[in-house]
Amino acid sequence: MNPDPFEEFGTWFERAQTSGFAEPNAMSLATADANARPSVRTILLRGWDRRGFTFYTNYESAKGSDLAANPRAALLFFWDKLSRQIRIEGSVEKITPAESDAYFQSRPRGHRLGAWVSAQSRPIRGREELEERQREIEARYPGDVPRPPYWGGYRVHPERFEFWEGRPNRLHDRFVYRRDGELWVFEQLAP
């Protein structure tokens, strides 16, 4: 294992990207609301570097509400064909508006329109409501589609990584990196 968890993540992620997965960047995001009720959903990793792991969403969605009340999260990458998973836990913050704008403009037009159409996590009357709203938004933005003020990115700042690899007889490998100030403490855990 590399002594740097970001380097180790890069090695494992590259392997997943070249192993035929439809969405190697799919990850589970676990949050908890102000009352500590947990929630988990699958989203897509849209970028990562030494600052952390970035994803985008509607800030007014259920996950956005959770993160406003409790800005901590856990991520889980699971690649079944490789018998590997990576867990990441840490604090979460919104990224800059400029970063959100840049990513938003890179998205296909339909995805940009969809960010305006969907009041994510809120009840709707039915599919017709979405289609009607789609027509309204397409008419409002026949050209460029600006980023909605309630849509943008979050970055998870890792404080803990756990790398798991399946082994015969359930004697799996588990390696943990914990942040201690500016350093990473490394240890192996029993399966």
Secondary structure, 3 states (H helix, E strand, C coil): CCCCHHHHHHHHHHHHHCCCCCCCCEEEEEEECCCCCEEEEEEECCEEECCEEEEEEECCCHHHHHHHHCCEEEEEEEEHHHCEEEEEEEEEEECCHHHHHHHHHHCCHHHHHHHHHCCCCCCCCCHHHHHHHHHHHHHHCCCCCCCCCCEEEEEEEEEEEEEEECCHHHCCEEEEEEEECCEEEEEEECC
